[in-house]
């Protein structure tokens, strides 16, 4: 089984548990880069870490659109993983 290193955690994981930077939507990619400036299109991120950044992106998007997130919206975001 082929493995690679998660850029965020530095753990070796099977490729089926990783996401390649080049395949990540740009807004989410930029969130990762804000925390890890050396993250590139060739870098990998673990699926669990990727879900954390997806959640962060959704929260920011809703806050931008609505001004604040309701309890129900927060519960929905928390359930996405």
C-alpha positions as CSV (number, residue, x, y, z in Angstrom):
1,X,0.0,0.0,0.0
2,X,1.3,3.4,-1.0
3,X,1.6,6.1,1.7
4,X,2.5,9.8,1.9
5,X,2.9,12.3,4.7
6,X,0.2,14.6,5.9
7,X,1.7,18.1,5.7
8,X,-0.2,19.2,8.8
9,X,0.5,16.3,11.2
10,X,3.7,14.9,9.5
11,X,2.1,11.4,9.9
12,X,2.6,8.7,7.2
13,X,-0.8,7.6,6.0
14,X,-2.2,5.5,3.2
15,X,-3.0,7.5,0.1
16,X,-6.7,6.7,0.4
17,X,-6.7,8.7,3.7
18,X,-5.1,11.8,2.2
19,X,-6.2,14.6,-0.1
20,X,-3.7,16.1,-2.6
21,X,-3.4,19.9,-2.4
22,X,-4.1,20.4,-6.1
23,X,-7.5,18.8,-5.7
24,X,-8.7,21.1,-2.9
25,X,-11.0,23.9,-3.7
26,X,-9.1,27.2,-3.7
27,X,-11.0,28.9,-0.8
28,X,-10.3,25.9,1.5
29,X,-6.8,25.6,0.2
30,X,-6.1,29.2,1.1
31,X,-7.4,28.6,4.7
32,X,-4.9,25.7,5.0
33,X,-2.2,28.0,3.6
34,X,-3.0,30.7,6.2
35,X,-2.1,28.2,8.9
36,X,0.6,26.4,7.0
37,X,2.2,28.8,4.5
38,X,4.4,26.2,2.9
39,X,1.4,24.0,2.0
40,X,1.4,23.5,-1.8
41,X,-0.5,21.8,-4.6
42,X,1.9,18.9,-4.2
43,X,1.3,18.6,-0.4
44,X,-1.1,16.1,1.2
45,X,-3.6,16.6,4.0
46,X,-5.3,13.9,6.0
47,X,-9.1,13.5,5.4
48,X,-9.8,14.4,9.0
49,X,-7.8,17.6,8.9
50,X,-9.4,18.4,5.5
51,X,-12.9,18.1,7.1
52,X,-11.8,20.5,9.8
53,X,-10.9,23.1,7.2
54,X,-14.2,22.4,5.2
55,X,-16.1,23.1,8.4
56,X,-14.1,26.3,9.1
57,X,-14.8,27.4,5.5
58,X,-18.6,26.8,5.9
59,X,-18.6,28.7,9.2
60,X,-16.9,31.7,7.6
61,X,-19.2,31.6,4.6
62,X,-22.3,31.5,6.7
63,X,-21.0,34.3,9.0
64,X,-20.2,36.4,5.9
65,X,-23.7,35.8,4.4
66,X,-25.8,36.0,7.6
67,X,-23.7,38.0,10.0
68,X,-23.8,35.3,12.6
69,X,-24.5,31.6,12.8
70,X,-27.6,30.3,14.6
71,X,-27.5,27.3,17.0
72,X,-29.2,25.1,14.4
73,X,-26.7,26.2,11.6
74,X,-23.8,25.4,14.0
75,X,-25.3,22.0,14.7
76,X,-25.6,21.3,11.0
77,X,-22.0,22.4,10.4
78,X,-20.8,20.2,13.3
79,X,-22.6,17.2,11.8
80,X,-20.7,17.5,8.5
81,X,-17.7,15.3,8.7
